[in-house]
Amino acid sequence: MIVAGWPPDDPLPGDVILVHDNYGGVGPLAGIEAALRVVRSPVLFVFGGDMPWLSEELIRAQANEFLNNPPDILVARSGGLAEPLHSLYSRKIHPALVGHIEGGGSNAIIDFYKLADTRYFDLPLTREARKALTNINRPEDLLI
């Protein structure tokens, strides 16, 4: 497991790899870049740390789709909306991502998608999928 964007003074389990952004002010795109820089597997599943209700079933289905016909990026989509932080990224996009960032490209992850073979994985419109994509940013977000 690779964690990006973790507060420096907060402890993590010993088997977790902590990466720091190599590019300041770029947001989640920098965290993805930092993780791709160190990942050893050919594919990285990226999710938001504020998504506590991930679904193993949905992740497995998305990973199987990726493995059956590998794109550079497989983005979860629900109701027509992309979720960049529930997506699979091929390690081979790392040089293009670095070029995008260093070239002053947009910080929006979805803007980078135009530079890669990006496909979408449509999640079912179920309560489980909606819950899996829920971000917890405020106490009222827990009331789903």
QUIQUIQUI-V731308 format. One record per helix or strand of 3 or more residues. SS is the DSSP state (h for helix, s for strand). FROM is the first residue (numbers start at 1). TO is the last residue. If there is no record, write none. Layout:
SS/FROM/TO ; SS/FROM/TO
This chain:
s/2/4 ; s/17/19 ; h/28/38 ; s/43/47 ; h/56/68 ; s/73/78 ; s/81/90 ; h/91/102 ; h/109/115 ; s/118/122 ; h/127/132 ; h/139/142
